[in-house]
Structures are given as C-alpha cells and as structure tokens.
Amino acid sequence: MQRAFELASHHVASSEFVAIDLGAGKGRDTQFLLNHGGKRILAIESNPAAIQELKQLQAKYPNQLSIQA
C-alpha cells in the first residue's frame, strides 16, 4: 500500500484525497490512508469481526471514515 501511495501521490495535486478501501479487513490500509491525508475514506467490508475493528477506527475519525457492509 505504501509503495502504491508513493507512486500515486506524484499525480495528485492536493495532499487531501477521497478513497475507497474495498475489502478493508480490519483497517490496516484504511488507517494508512487516514494518516496520509485521506479527507474521506469509504471502507467496504463484509466480515462482521472486521467491521467491529473498523468501527473502533471510525470512532477516532468520525468525520473522515464511513463503513459499508
């Protein structure tokens, strides 16, 4: 994820961005996106246990992170 972010960041005019994390799991990549300028992140996940982890992350970023099951 970090290498992909580094490559993409050369083509983005702003340090803030919107992203979708499809198959977000427990939120490792979601957290990375939030820590590196993600203005709005949509985390999509179907696993109930992983969604509970994402909800804990969402509590830290209530205005930036949305979760879709």
mmCIF file as Biopython writes it, N, C-alpha, C and O atoms, coordinates in Angstrom:
data_model
#
loop_
_atom_site.group_PDB
_atom_site.id
_atom_site.type_symbol
_atom_site.label_atom_id
_atom_site.label_alt_id
_atom_site.label_comp_id
_atom_site.label_asym_id
_atom_site.label_entity_id
_atom_site.label_seq_id
_atom_site.pdbx_PDB_ins_code
_atom_site.Cartn_x
_atom_site.Cartn_y
_atom_site.Cartn_z
_atom_site.occupancy
_atom_site.B_iso_or_equiv
_atom_site.auth_seq_id
_atom_site.auth_asym_id
_atom_site.pdbx_PDB_model_num
ATOM 1   N N  . MET A ? 1  ? 0.822   -1.179 0.000  1.0 0.0 1  A 1 
ATOM 2   C CA . MET A ? 1  ? 0.000   0.000  0.000  1.0 0.0 1  A 1 
ATOM 3   C C  . MET A ? 1  ? 0.870   1.249  0.000  1.0 0.0 1  A 1 
ATOM 4   O O  . MET A ? 1  ? 0.576   2.205  -0.718 1.0 0.0 1  A 1 
ATOM 5   N N  . GLN A ? 2  ? 1.935   1.255  0.794  1.0 0.0 2  A 1 
ATOM 6   C CA . GLN A ? 2  ? 2.762   2.451  0.881  1.0 0.0 2  A 1 
ATOM 7   C C  . GLN A ? 2  ? 3.399   2.765  -0.465 1.0 0.0 2  A 1 
ATOM 8   O O  . GLN A ? 2  ? 3.439   3.927  -0.871 1.0 0.0 2  A 1 
ATOM 9   N N  . ARG A ? 3  ? 3.896   1.756  -1.157 1.0 0.0 3  A 1 
ATOM 10  C CA . ARG A ? 3  ? 4.531   1.986  -2.463 1.0 0.0 3  A 1 
ATOM 11  C C  . ARG A ? 3  ? 3.503   2.508  -3.466 1.0 0.0 3  A 1 
ATOM 12  O O  . ARG A ? 3  ? 3.799   3.429  -4.226 1.0 0.0 3  A 1 
ATOM 13  N N  . ALA A ? 4  ? 2.308   1.936  -3.478 1.0 0.0 4  A 1 
ATOM 14  C CA . ALA A ? 4  ? 1.251   2.408  -4.372 1.0 0.0 4  A 1 
ATOM 15  C C  . ALA A ? 4  ? 0.906   3.856  -4.064 1.0 0.0 4  A 1 
ATOM 16  O O  . ALA A ? 4  ? 0.698   4.658  -4.975 1.0 0.0 4  A 1 
ATOM 17  N N  . PHE A ? 5  ? 0.844   4.190  -2.781 1.0 0.0 5  A 1 
ATOM 18  C CA . PHE A ? 5  ? 0.546   5.562  -2.376 1.0 0.0 5  A 1 
ATOM 19  C C  . PHE A ? 5  ? 1.635   6.513  -2.859 1.0 0.0 5  A 1 
ATOM 20  O O  . PHE A ? 5  ? 1.336   7.594  -3.365 1.0 0.0 5  A 1 
ATOM 21  N N  . GLU A ? 6  ? 2.893   6.116  -2.705 1.0 0.0 6  A 1 
ATOM 22  C CA . GLU A ? 6  ? 4.007   6.957  -3.151 1.0 0.0 6  A 1 
ATOM 23  C C  . GLU A ? 6  ? 3.937   7.201  -4.655 1.0 0.0 6  A 1 
ATOM 24  O O  . GLU A ? 6  ? 4.151   8.324  -5.112 1.0 0.0 6  A 1 
ATOM 25  N N  . LEU A ? 7  ? 3.643   6.171  -5.416 1.0 0.0 7  A 1 
ATOM 26  C CA . LEU A ? 7  ? 3.544   6.324  -6.867 1.0 0.0 7  A 1 
ATOM 27  C C  . LEU A ? 7  ? 2.385   7.230  -7.258 1.0 0.0 7  A 1 
ATOM 28  O O  . LEU A ? 7  ? 2.532   8.088  -8.128 1.0 0.0 7  A 1 
ATOM 29  N N  . ALA A ? 8  ? 1.239   7.043  -6.621 1.0 0.0 8  A 1 
ATOM 30  C CA . ALA A ? 8  ? 0.056   7.836  -6.951 1.0 0.0 8  A 1 
ATOM 31  C C  . ALA A ? 8  ? 0.197   9.282  -6.503 1.0 0.0 8  A 1 
ATOM 32  O O  . ALA A ? 8  ? -0.335  10.185 -7.149 1.0 0.0 8  A 1 
ATOM 33  N N  . SER A ? 9  ? 0.902   9.511  -5.410 1.0 0.0 9  A 1 
ATOM 34  C CA . SER A ? 9  ? 0.993   10.868 -4.862 1.0 0.0 9  A 1 
ATOM 35  C C  . SER A ? 9  ? 1.693   11.835 -5.812 1.0 0.0 9  A 1 
ATOM 36  O O  . SER A ? 9  ? 1.509   13.047 -5.695 1.0 0.0 9  A 1 
ATOM 37  N N  . HIS A ? 10 ? 2.478   11.336 -6.732 1.0 0.0 10 A 1 
ATOM 38  C CA . HIS A ? 10 ? 3.141   12.211 -7.713 1.0 0.0 10 A 1 
ATOM 39  C C  . HIS A ? 10 ? 2.151   12.773 -8.723 1.0 0.0 10 A 1 
ATOM 40  O O  . HIS A ? 10 ? 2.461   13.737 -9.421 1.0 0.0 10 A 1 
ATOM 41  N N  . HIS A ? 11 ? 0.964   12.182 -8.808 1.0 0.0 11 A 1 
ATOM 42  C CA . HIS A ? 11 ? -0.027  12.600 -9.790 1.0 0.0 11 A 1 
ATOM 43  C C  . HIS A ? 11 ? -1.226  13.311 -9.166 1.0 0.0 11 A 1 
ATOM 44  O O  . HIS A ? 11 ? -2.179  13.656 -9.866 1.0 0.0 11 A 1 
ATOM 45  N N  . VAL A ? 12 ? -1.181  13.527 -7.867 1.0 0.0 12 A 1 
ATOM 46  C CA . VAL A ? 12 ? -2.286  14.167 -7.156 1.0 0.0 12 A 1 
ATOM 47  C C  . VAL A ? 12 ? -1.885  15.595 -6.818 1.0 0.0 12 A 1 
ATOM 48  O O  . VAL A ? 12 ? -0.822  15.829 -6.243 1.0 0.0 12 A 1 
ATOM 49  N N  . ALA A ? 13 ? -2.744  16.553 -7.181 1.0 0.0 13 A 1 
ATOM 50  C CA . ALA A ? 13 ? -2.424  17.958 -6.964 1.0 0.0 13 A 1 
ATOM 51  C C  . ALA A ? 13 ? -2.548  18.368 -5.503 1.0 0.0 13 A 1 
ATOM 52  O O  . ALA A ? 13 ? -1.875  19.304 -5.071 1.0 0.0 13 A 1 
ATOM 53  N N  . SER A ? 14 ? -3.384  17.695 -4.741 1.0 0.0 14 A 1 
ATOM 54  C CA . SER A ? 14 ? -3.639  18.068 -3.354 1.0 0.0 14 A 1 
ATOM 55  C C  . SER A ? 14 ? -3.159  16.971 -2.422 1.0 0.0 14 A 1 
ATOM 56  O O  . SER A ? 14 ? -3.111  15.800 -2.797 1.0 0.0 14 A 1 
ATOM 57  N N  . SER A ? 15 ? -2.805  17.356 -1.209 1.0 0.0 15 A 1 
ATOM 58  C CA . SER A ? 15 ? -2.404  16.359 -0.224 1.0 0.0 15 A 1 
ATOM 59  C C  . SER A ? 15 ? -3.626  15.715 0.432  1.0 0.0 15 A 1 
ATOM 60  O O  . SER A ? 15 ? -3.487  14.730 1.157  1.0 0.0 15 A 1 
ATOM 61  N N  . GLU A ? 16 ? -4.833  16.265 0.184  1.0 0.0 16 A 1 
ATOM 62  C CA . GLU A ? 16 ? -6.060  15.671 0.692  1.0 0.0 16 A 1 
ATOM 63  C C  . GLU A ? 16 ? -6.761  14.936 -0.447 1.0 0.0 16 A 1 
ATOM 64  O O  . GLU A ? 16 ? -6.765  15.406 -1.585 1.0 0.0 16 A 1 
ATOM 65  N N  . PHE A ? 17 ? -7.349  13.791 -0.142 1.0 0.0 17 A 1 
ATOM 66  C CA . PHE A ? 17 ? -7.980  12.991 -1.189 1.0 0.0 17 A 1 
ATOM 67  C C  . PHE A ? 17 ? -9.136  12.183 -0.619 1.0 0.0 17 A 1 
ATOM 68  O O  . PHE A ? 17 ? -9.290  12.074 0.598  1.0 0.0 17 A 1 
ATOM 69  N N  . VAL A ? 18 ? -9.934  11.627 -1.492 1.0 0.0 18 A 1 
ATOM 70  C CA . VAL A ? 18 ? -11.045 10.748 -1.158 1.0 0.0 18 A 1 
ATOM 71  C C  . VAL A ? 18 ? -10.698 9.368  -1.716 1.0 0.0 18 A 1 
ATOM 72  O O  . VAL A ? 18 ? -10.181 9.260  -2.828 1.0 0.0 18 A 1 
ATOM 73  N N  . ALA A ? 19 ? -10.983 8.308  -0.944 1.0 0.0 19 A 1 
ATOM 74  C CA . ALA A ? 19 ? -10.628 6.963  -1.395 1.0 0.0 19 A 1 
ATOM 75  C C  . ALA A ? 19 ? -11.660 5.942  -0.943 1.0 0.0 19 A 1 
ATOM 76  O O  . ALA A ? 19 ? -12.403 6.163  0.013  1.0 0.0 19 A 1 
ATOM 77  N N  . ILE A ? 20 ? -11.690 4.823  -1.650 1.0 0.0 20 A 1 
ATOM 78  C CA . ILE A ? 20 ? -12.499 3.671  -1.274 1.0 0.0 20 A 1 
ATOM 79  C C  . ILE A ? 20 ? -11.548 2.519  -0.985 1.0 0.0 20 A 1 
ATOM 80  O O  . ILE A ? 20 ? -10.695 2.185  -1.808 1.0 0.0 20 A 1 
ATOM 81  N N  . ASP A ? 21 ? -11.698 1.917  0.183  1.0 0.0 21 A 1 
ATOM 82  C CA . ASP A ? 21 ? -10.914 0.744  0.552  1.0 0.0 21 A 1 
ATOM 83  C C  . ASP A ? 21 ? -11.842 -0.462 0.454  1.0 0.0 21 A 1 
ATOM 84  O O  . ASP A ? 21 ? -12.584 -0.763 1.389  1.0 0.0 21 A 1 
ATOM 85  N N  . LEU A ? 22 ? -11.795 -1.145 -0.678 1.0 0.0 22 A 1 
ATOM 86  C CA . LEU A ? 22 ? -12.663 -2.290 -0.951 1.0 0.0 22 A 1 
ATOM 87  C C  . LEU A ? 22 ? -12.037 -3.548 -0.355 1.0 0.0 22 A 1 
ATOM 88  O O  . LEU A ? 22 ? -10.900 -3.896 -0.673 1.0 0.0 22 A 1 
ATOM 89  N N  . GLY A ? 23 ? -12.781 -4.219 0.502  1.0 0.0 23 A 1 
ATOM 90  C CA . GLY A ? 23 ? -12.215 -5.358 1.227  1.0 0.0 23 A 1 
ATOM 91  C C  . GLY A ? 23 ? -11.274 -4.851 2.300  1.0 0.0 23 A 1 
ATOM 92  O O  . GLY A ? 23 ? -10.126 -5.286 2.390  1.0 0.0 23 A 1 
ATOM 93  N N  . ALA A ? 24 ? -11.766 -3.926 3.116  1.0 0.0 24 A 1 
ATOM 94  C CA . ALA A ? 24 ? -10.933 -3.194 4.068  1.0 0.0 24 A 1 
ATOM 95  C C  . ALA A ? 24 ? -10.360 -4.046 5.195  1.0 0.0 24 A 1 
ATOM 96  O O  . ALA A ? 24 ? -9.406  -3.641 5.859  1.0 0.0 24 A 1 
ATOM 97  N N  . GLY A ? 25 ? -10.935 -5.217 5.411  1.0 0.0 25 A 1 
ATOM 98  C CA . GLY A ? 25 ? -10.441 -6.049 6.504  1.0 0.0 25 A 1 
ATOM 99  C C  . GLY A ? 25 ? -10.557 -5.309 7.830  1.0 0.0 25 A 1 
ATOM 100 O O  . GLY A ? 25 ? -11.564 -4.657 8.104  1.0 0.0 25 A 1 
ATOM 101 N N  . LYS A ? 26 ? -9.526  -5.417 8.639  1.0 0.0 26 A 1 
ATOM 102 C CA . LYS A ? 26 ? -9.537  -4.762 9.946  1.0 0.0 26 A 1 
ATOM 103 C C  . LYS A ? 26 ? -9.063  -3.319 9.881  1.0 0.0 26 A 1 
ATOM 104 O O  . LYS A ? 26 ? -8.971  -2.654 10.913 1.0 0.0 26 A 1 
ATOM 105 N N  . GLY A ? 27 ? -8.762  -2.823 8.687  1.0 0.0 27 A 1 
ATOM 106 C CA . GLY A ? 27 ? -8.487  -1.403 8.530  1.0 0.0 27 A 1 
ATOM 107 C C  . GLY A ? 27 ? -7.043  -0.969 8.443  1.0 0.0 27 A 1 
ATOM 108 O O  . GLY A ? 27 ? -6.752  0.216  8.602  1.0 0.0 27 A 1 
ATOM 109 N N  . ARG A ? 28 ? -6.126  -1.891 8.196  1.0 0.0 28 A 1 
ATOM 110 C CA . ARG A ? 28 ? -4.711  -1.516 8.110  1.0 0.0 28 A 1 
ATOM 111 C C  . ARG A ? 28 ? -4.479  -0.472 7.021  1.0 0.0 28 A 1 
ATOM 112 O O  . ARG A ? 28 ? -3.873  0.568  7.278  1.0 0.0 28 A 1 
ATOM 113 N N  . ASP A ? 29 ? -4.956  -0.742 5.809  1.0 0.0 29 A 1 
ATOM 114 C CA . ASP A ? 29 ? -4.775  0.219  4.714  1.0 0.0 29 A 1 
ATOM 115 C C  . ASP A ? 29 ? -5.640  1.457  4.911  1.0 0.0 29 A 1 
ATOM 116 O O  . ASP A ? 29 ? -5.243  2.560  4.536  1.0 0.0 29 A 1 
ATOM 117 N N  . THR A ? 30 ? -6.810  1.281  5.494  1.0 0.0 30 A 1 
ATOM 118 C CA . THR A ? 30 ? -7.687  2.416  5.809  1.0 0.0 30 A 1 
ATOM 119 C C  . THR A ? 30 ? -6.962  3.378  6.747  1.0 0.0 30 A 1 
ATOM 120 O O  . THR A ? 30 ? -6.978  4.591  6.535  1.0 0.0 30 A 1 
ATOM 121 N N  . GLN A ? 31 ? -6.335  2.839  7.774  1.0 0.0 31 A 1 
ATOM 122 C CA . GLN A ? 31 ? -5.568  3.653  8.719  1.0 0.0 31 A 1 
ATOM 123 C C  . GLN A ? 31 ? -4.441  4.388  8.000  1.0 0.0 31 A 1 
ATOM 124 O O  . GLN A ? 31 ? -4.203  5.568  8.257  1.0 0.0 31 A 1 
ATOM 125 N N  . PHE A ? 32 ? -3.756  3.700  7.109  1.0 0.0 32 A 1 
ATOM 126 C CA . PHE A ? 32 ? -2.680  4.326  6.340  1.0 0.0 32 A 1 
ATOM 127 C C  . PHE A ? 32 ? -3.210  5.515  5.537  1.0 0.0 32 A 1 
ATOM 128 O O  . PHE A ? 32 ? -2.609  6.589  5.532  1.0 0.0 32 A 1 
ATOM 129 N N  . LEU A ? 33 ? -4.334  5.312  4.863  1.0 0.0 33 A 1 
ATOM 130 C CA . LEU A ? 33 ? -4.928  6.391  4.069  1.0 0.0 33 A 1 
ATOM 131 C C  . LEU A ? 33 ? -5.322  7.579  4.947  1.0 0.0 33 A 1 
ATOM 132 O O  . LEU A ? 33 ? -5.099  8.732  4.578  1.0 0.0 33 A 1 
ATOM 133 N N  . LEU A ? 34 ? -5.902  7.294  6.098  1.0 0.0 34 A 1 
ATOM 134 C CA . LEU A ? 34 ? -6.294  8.367  7.018  1.0 0.0 34 A 1 
ATOM 135 C C  . LEU A ? 34 ? -5.077  9.128  7.540  1.0 0.0 34 A 1 
ATOM 136 O O  . LEU A ? 34 ? -5.124  10.348 7.696  1.0 0.0 34 A 1 
ATOM 137 N N  . ASN A ? 35 ? -4.008  8.418  7.805  1.0 0.0 35 A 1 
ATOM 138 C CA . ASN A ? 35 ? -2.793  9.043  8.324  1.0 0.0 35 A 1 
ATOM 139 C C  . ASN A ? 35 ? -2.038  9.849  7.276  1.0 0.0 35 A 1 
ATOM 140 O O  . ASN A ? 35 ? -1.175  10.657 7.618  1.0 0.0 35 A 1 
ATOM 141 N N  . HIS A ? 36 ? -2.355  9.636  6.009  1.0 0.0 36 A 1 
ATOM 142 C CA . HIS A ? 36 ? -1.614  10.297 4.930  1.0 0.0 36 A 1 
ATOM 143 C C  . HIS A ? 36 ? -2.488  11.238 4.108  1.0 0.0 36 A 1 
ATOM 144 O O  . HIS A ? 36 ? -2.283  11.385 2.903  1.0 0.0 36 A 1 
ATOM 145 N N  . GLY A ? 37 ? -3.446  11.864 4.748  1.0 0.0 37 A 1 
ATOM 146 C CA . GLY A ? 37 ? -4.199  12.929 4.095  1.0 0.0 37 A 1 
ATOM 147 C C  . GLY A ? 37 ? -5.580  12.579 3.603  1.0 0.0 37 A 1 
ATOM 148 O O  . GLY A ? 37 ? -6.228  13.405 2.962  1.0 0.0 37 A 1 
ATOM 149 N N  . GLY A ? 38 ? -6.050  11.385 3.881  1.0 0.0 38 A 1 
ATOM 150 C CA . GLY A ? 38 ? -7.392  10.997 3.443  1.0 0.0 38 A 1 
ATOM 151 C C  . GLY A ? 38 ? -8.454  11.892 4.058  1.0 0.0 38 A 1 
ATOM 152 O O  . GLY A ? 38 ? -8.656  11.894 5.272  1.0 0.0 38 A 1 
ATOM 153 N N  . LYS A ? 39 ? -9.126  12.649 3.208  1.0 0.0 39 A 1 
ATOM 154 C CA . LYS A ? 39 ? -10.180 13.560 3.681  1.0 0.0 39 A 1 
ATOM 155 C C  . LYS A ? 39 ? -11.465 12.789 3.978  1.0 0.0 39 A 1 
ATOM 156 O O  . LYS A ? 39 ? -12.126 13.041 4.986  1.0 0.0 39 A 1 
ATOM 157 N N  . ARG A ? 40 ? -11.813 11.855 3.102  1.0 0.0 40 A 1 
ATOM 158 C CA . ARG A ? 40 ? -12.983 10.986 3.265  1.0 0.0 40 A 1 
ATOM 159 C C  . ARG A ? 40 ? -12.588 9.606  2.749  1.0 0.0 40 A 1 
ATOM 160 O O  . ARG A ? 40 ? -12.126 9.468  1.616  1.0 0.0 40 A 1 
ATOM 161 N N  . ILE A ? 41 ? -12.771 8.596  3.578  1.0 0.0 41 A 1 
ATOM 162 C CA . ILE A ? 41 ? -12.474 7.220  3.204  1.0 0.0 41 A 1 
ATOM 163 C C  . ILE A ? 41 ? -13.740 6.397  3.395  1.0 0.0 41 A 1 
ATOM 164 O O  . ILE A ? 41 ? -14.385 6.468  4.441  1.0 0.0 41 A 1 
ATOM 165 N N  . LEU A ? 42 ? -14.086 5.622  2.387  1.0 0.0 42 A 1 
ATOM 166 C CA . LEU A ? 42 ? -15.180 4.662  2.477  1.0 0.0 42 A 1 
ATOM 167 C C  . LEU A ? 42 ? -14.549 3.279  2.567  1.0 0.0 42 A 1 
ATOM 168 O O  . LEU A ? 42 ? -13.916 2.820  1.615  1.0 0.0 42 A 1 
ATOM 169 N N  . ALA A ? 43 ? -14.718 2.615  3.705  1.0 0.0 43 A 1 
ATOM 170 C CA . ALA A ? 43 ? -14.205 1.266  3.910  1.0 0.0 43 A 1 
ATOM 171 C C  . ALA A ? 43 ? -15.347 0.288  3.680  1.0 0.0 43 A 1 
ATOM 172 O O  . ALA A ? 43 ? -16.371 0.357  4.359  1.0 0.0 43 A 1 
ATOM 173 N N  . ILE A ? 44 ? -15.177 -0.615 2.731  1.0 0.0 44 A 1 
ATOM 174 C CA . ILE A ? 44 ? -16.197 -1.612 2.406  1.0 0.0 44 A 1 
ATOM 175 C C  . ILE A ? 44 ? -15.696 -2.977 2.860  1.0 0.0 44 A 1 
ATOM 176 O O  . ILE A ? 44 ? -14.627 -3.430 2.450  1.0 0.0 44 A 1 
ATOM 177 N N  . GLU A ? 45 ? -16.487 -3.627 3.714  1.0 0.0 45 A 1 
ATOM 178 C CA . GLU A ? 45 ? -16.083 -4.915 4.283  1.0 0.0 45 A 1 
ATOM 179 C C  . GLU A ? 45 ? -17.330 -5.728 4.611  1.0 0.0 45 A 1 
ATOM 180 O O  . GLU A ? 45 ? -18.346 -5.163 5.015  1.0 0.0 45 A 1 
ATOM 181 N N  . SER A ? 46 ? -17.265 -7.059 4.440  1.0 0.0 46 A 1 
ATOM 182 C CA . SER A ? 46 ? -18.417 -7.916 4.728  1.0 0.0 46 A 1 
ATOM 183 C C  . SER A ? 46 ? -18.241 -8.766 5.986  1.0 0.0 46 A 1 
ATOM 184 O O  . SER A ? 46 ? -19.225 -9.281 6.516  1.0 0.0 46 A 1 
ATOM 185 N N  . ASN A ? 47 ? -17.026 -8.921 6.466  1.0 0.0 47 A 1 
ATOM 186 C CA . ASN A ? 47 ? -16.764 -9.755 7.630  1.0 0.0 47 A 1 
ATOM 187 C C  . ASN A ? 47 ? -17.167 -9.019 8.907  1.0 0.0 47 A 1 
ATOM 188 O O  . ASN A ? 47 ? -16.616 -7.959 9.205  1.0 0.0 47 A 1 
ATOM 189 N N  . PRO A ? 48 ? -18.134 -9.575 9.676  1.0 0.0 48 A 1 
ATOM 190 C CA . PRO A ? 48 ? -18.611 -8.888 10.882 1.0 0.0 48 A 1 
ATOM 191 C C  . PRO A ? 48 ? -17.513 -8.582 11.907 1.0 0.0 48 A 1 
ATOM 192 O O  . PRO A ? 48 ? -17.534 -7.524 12.536 1.0 0.0 48 A 1 
ATOM 193 N N  . ALA A ? 49 ? -16.564 -9.491 12.078 1.0 0.0 49 A 1 
ATOM 194 C CA . ALA A ? 49 ? -15.482 -9.249 13.041 1.0 0.0 49 A 1 
ATOM 195 C C  . ALA A ? 49 ? -14.605 -8.088 12.584 1.0 0.0 49 A 1 
ATOM 196 O O  . ALA A ? 49 ? -14.196 -7.258 13.396 1.0 0.0 49 A 1 
ATOM 197 N N  . ALA A ? 50 ? -14.319 -8.030 11.299 1.0 0.0 50 A 1 
ATOM 198 C CA . ALA A ? 50 ? -13.513 -6.936 10.766 1.0 0.0 50 A 1 
ATOM 199 C C  . ALA A ? 50 ? -14.260 -5.611 10.859 1.0 0.0 50 A 1 
ATOM 200 O O  . ALA A ? 50 ? -13.656 -4.569 11.111 1.0 0.0 50 A 1 
ATOM 201 N N  . ILE A ? 51 ? -15.567 -5.654 10.655 1.0 0.0 51 A 1 
ATOM 202 C CA . ILE A ? 51 ? -16.370 -4.433 10.751 1.0 0.0 51 A 1 
ATOM 203 C C  . ILE A ? 51 ? -16.293 -3.865 12.164 1.0 0.0 51 A 1 
ATOM 204 O O  . ILE A ? 51 ? -16.258 -2.647 12.338 1.0 0.0 51 A 1 
ATOM 205 N N  . GLN A ? 52 ? -16.265 -4.724 13.165 1.0 0.0 52 A 1 
ATOM 206 C CA . GLN A ? 52 ? -16.133 -4.242 14.549 1.0 0.0 52 A 1 
ATOM 207 C C  . GLN A ? 52 ? -14.801 -3.510 14.741 1.0 0.0 52 A 1 
ATOM 208 O O  . GLN A ? 52 ? -14.751 -2.487 15.424 1.0 0.0 52 A 1 
ATOM 209 N N  . GLU A ? 53 ? -13.738 -4.020 14.151 1.0 0.0 53 A 1 
ATOM 210 C CA . GLU A ? 53 ? -12.437 -3.338 14.210 1.0 0.0 53 A 1 
ATOM 211 C C  . GLU A ? 53 ? -12.510 -1.985 13.495 1.0 0.0 53 A 1 
ATOM 212 O O  . GLU A ? 53 ? -11.983 -0.986 13.984 1.0 0.0 53 A 1 
ATOM 213 N N  . LEU A ? 54 ? -13.163 -1.966 12.341 1.0 0.0 54 A 1 
ATOM 214 C CA . LEU A ? 54 ? -13.304 -0.717 11.592 1.0 0.0 54 A 1 
ATOM 215 C C  . LEU A ? 54 ? -14.110 0.315  12.383 1.0 0.0 54 A 1 
ATOM 216 O O  . LEU A ? 54 ? -13.821 1.510  12.319 1.0 0.0 54 A 1 
ATOM 217 N N  . LYS A ? 55 ? -15.110 -0.140 13.122 1.0 0.0 55 A 1 
ATOM 218 C CA . LYS A ? 55 ? -15.917 0.783  13.928 1.0 0.0 55 A 1 
ATOM 219 C C  . LYS A ? 55 ? -15.082 1.438  15.022 1.0 0.0 55 A 1 
ATOM 220 O O  . LYS A ? 55 ? -15.317 2.595  15.369 1.0 0.0 55 A 1 
ATOM 221 N N  . GLN A ? 56 ? -14.118 0.716  15.565 1.0 0.0 56 A 1 
ATOM 222 C CA . GLN A ? 56 ? -13.210 1.307  16.552 1.0 0.0 56 A 1 
ATOM 223 C C  . GLN A ? 56 ? -12.364 2.396  15.898 1.0 0.0 56 A 1 
ATOM 224 O O  . GLN A ? 56 ? -12.120 3.445  16.494 1.0 0.0 56 A 1 
ATOM 225 N N  . LEU A ? 57 ? -11.925 2.140  14.680 1.0 0.0 57 A 1 
ATOM 226 C CA . LEU A ? 57 ? -11.157 3.137  13.935 1.0 0.0 57 A 1 
ATOM 227 C C  . LEU A ? 57 ? -12.043 4.335  13.585 1.0 0.0 57 A 1 
ATOM 228 O O  . LEU A ? 57 ? -11.602 5.483  13.643 1.0 0.0 57 A 1 
ATOM 229 N N  . GLN A ? 58 ? -13.274 4.057  13.226 1.0 0.0 58 A 1 
ATOM 230 C CA . GLN A ? 58 ? -14.224 5.120  12.880 1.0 0.0 58 A 1 
ATOM 231 C C  . GLN A ? 58 ? -14.467 6.058  14.060 1.0 0.0 58 A 1 
ATOM 232 O O  . GLN A ? 58 ? -14.687 7.253  13.865 1.0 0.0 58 A 1 
ATOM 233 N N  . ALA A ? 59 ? -14.430 5.529  15.272 1.0 0.0 59 A 1 
ATOM 234 C CA . ALA A ? 59 ? -14.623 6.368  16.457 1.0 0.0 59 A 1 
ATOM 235 C C  . ALA A ? 59 ? -13.525 7.428  16.572 1.0 0.0 59 A 1 
ATOM 236 O O  . ALA A ? 59 ? -13.752 8.502  17.129 1.0 0.0 59 A 1 
ATOM 237 N N  . LYS A ? 60 ? -12.342 7.126  16.046 1.0 0.0 60 A 1 
ATOM 238 C CA . LYS A ? 60 ? -11.227 8.079  16.066 1.0 0.0 60 A 1 
ATOM 239 C C  . LYS A ? 60 ? -11.317 9.093  14.928 1.0 0.0 60 A 1 
ATOM 240 O O  . LYS A ? 60 ? -10.768 10.191 15.024 1.0 0.0 60 A 1 
ATOM 241 N N  . TYR A ? 61 ? -12.014 8.722  13.848 1.0 0.0 61 A 1 
ATOM 242 C CA . TYR A ? 61 ? -12.116 9.562  12.648 1.0 0.0 61 A 1 
ATOM 243 C C  . TYR A ? 61 ? -13.574 9.670  12.202 1.0 0.0 61 A 1 
ATOM 244 O O  . TYR A ? 61 ? -13.888 9.307  11.068 1.0 0.0 61 A 1 
ATOM 245 N N  . PRO A ? 62 ? -14.467 10.154 13.052 1.0 0.0 62 A 1 
ATOM 246 C CA . PRO A ? 62 ? -15.901 10.121 12.731 1.0 0.0 62 A 1 
ATOM 247 C C  . PRO A ? 62 ? -16.294 10.951 11.507 1.0 0.0 62 A 1 
ATOM 248 O O  . PRO A ? 62 ? -17.281 10.625 10.848 1.0 0.0 62 A 1 
ATOM 249 N N  . ASN A ? 63 ? -15.573 11.981 11.196 1.0 0.0 63 A 1 
ATOM 250 C CA . ASN A ? 63 ? -15.923 12.826 10.047 1.0 0.0 63 A 1 
ATOM 251 C C  . ASN A ? 63 ? -15.191 12.431 8.775  1.0 0.0 63 A 1 
ATOM 252 O O  . ASN A ? 63 ? -15.451 12.989 7.709  1.0 0.0 63 A 1 
ATOM 253 N N  . GLN A ? 64 ? -14.278 11.471 8.880  1.0 0.0 64 A 1 
ATOM 254 C CA . GLN A ? 64 ? -13.497 11.078 7.720  1.0 0.0 64 A 1 
ATOM 255 C C  . GLN A ? 64 ? -13.800 9.663  7.232  1.0 0.0 64 A 1 
ATOM 256 O O  . GLN A ? 64 ? -13.680 9.383  6.039  1.0 0.0 64 A 1 
ATOM 257 N N  . LEU A ? 65 ? -14.189 8.777  8.132  1.0 0.0 65 A 1 
ATOM 258 C CA . LEU A ? 65 ? -14.332 7.363  7.790  1.0 0.0 65 A 1 
ATOM 259 C C  . LEU A ? 65 ? -15.796 6.933  7.812  1.0 0.0 65 A 1 
ATOM 260 O O  . LEU A ? 65 ? -16.509 7.130  8.796  1.0 0.0 65 A 1 
ATOM 261 N N  . SER A ? 66 ? -16.219 6.341  6.698  1.0 0.0 66 A 1 
ATOM 262 C CA . SER A ? 66 ? -17.536 5.706  6.593  1.0 0.0 66 A 1 
ATOM 263 C C  . SER A ? 66 ? -17.325 4.230  6.329  1.0 0.0 66 A 1 
ATOM 264 O O  . SER A ? 66 ? -16.369 3.840  5.659  1.0 0.0 66 A 1 
ATOM 265 N N  . ILE A ? 67 ? -18.220 3.411  6.857  1.0 0.0 67 A 1 
ATOM 266 C CA . ILE A ? 67 ? -18.128 1.963  6.694  1.0 0.0 67 A 1 
ATOM 267 C C  . ILE A ? 67 ? -19.382 1.460  5.986  1.0 0.0 67 A 1 
ATOM 268 O O  . ILE A ? 67 ? -20.500 1.845  6.326  1.0 0.0 67 A 1 
ATOM 269 N N  . GLN A ? 68 ? -19.178 0.604  5.010  1.0 0.0 68 A 1 
ATOM 270 C CA . GLN A ? 68 ? -20.282 -0.028 4.296  1.0 0.0 68 A 1 
ATOM 271 C C  . GLN A ? 68 ? -20.092 -1.542 4.358  1.0 0.0 68 A 1 
ATOM 272 O O  . GLN A ? 68 ? -19.040 -2.063 3.988  1.0 0.0 68 A 1 
ATOM 273 N N  . ALA A ? 69 ? -21.118 -2.234 4.828  1.0 0.0 69 A 1 
ATOM 274 C CA . ALA A ? 69 ? -21.045 -3.698 4.911  1.0 0.0 69 A 1 
ATOM 275 C C  . ALA A ? 69 ? -21.553 -4.308 3.627  1.0 0.0 69 A 1 
ATOM 276 O O  . ALA A ? 69 ? -21.576 -5.532 3.491  1.0 0.0 69 A 1 
#
